[in-house]
Amino acid sequence: MNKIKKGDEVIVITGKDKGRRGTILQVLADERVLVEGVNIAKKHQKPNPNAGVPGGIIDREMPLDISNVLVFNPKTKKGDRVGIKVLEDGSKERIFRSTGETVDI
């Protein structure tokens, strides 16, 4: 079970976008995440008339390392670490480390 999943609201803790919040768009296999509206880079794209892609300079979200984001805790209004708790029936759930409450998705 991953501690950070697609759809989680996260806050960036380091880098040029420190303090910005966004939603996870994708979790990549190499321990990196795409966050909506964070870590924007300009990409110079060549036109491709066969695929209908126009050329020009476009803005793209680039991946961040998973260690540079924390899941946003709405109760404390801060980023919080996430732990995994095993229930009596053997199933697992994600919890916030500071409060012990479950992470609502």
C-alpha positions, 0 to 999 in steps of 0.5 A, spaced: 500 500 500 502 506 497 502 512 502 501 517 497 496 516 491 492 519 485 487 524 487 491 526 494 491 533 496 499 535 497 503 540 499 510 541 496 515 542 502 522 544 498 524 547 491 521 553 487 514 551 489 515 550 496 508 551 500 504 550 494 498 545 494 495 541 488 492 534 487 496 528 485 495 527 477 499 521 477 504 517 481 510 514 477 514 508 478 520 511 480 518 514 486 516 521 483 509 524 482 506 529 478 502 535 481 497 539 478 499 546 477 506 545 480 513 545 477 511 548 471 516 547 465 516 550 458 517 545 453 518 547 445 514 542 441 515 541 434 509 541 430 506 534 427 500 535 422 499 528 422 497 527 429 494 534 429 499 537 434 501 544 433 508 547 434 510 552 439 512 553 447 507 549 451 507 549 459 507 542 462 507 539 469 514 536 471 515 530 476 517 531 483 520 527 487 515 523 492 520 525 498 518 533 496 511 533 498 506 531 504 499 529 504 495 535 506 491 534 513 485 539 512 484 539 520 491 542 522 491 545 515 498 543 514 502 537 511 502 531 514 506 524 514 502 518 512 502 511 516 499 505 515 495 501 520 493 494 520 486 493 522 483 487 526 480 484 520 487 484 516 485 490 512 490 496 511 488 503 512 492 510 511 492 514 517 495 521 519 501 521 523 500 527 528 493 525 529 492 518 528 485 519 523 484 516 517 486 519 510 480 521 507 480 520 499 
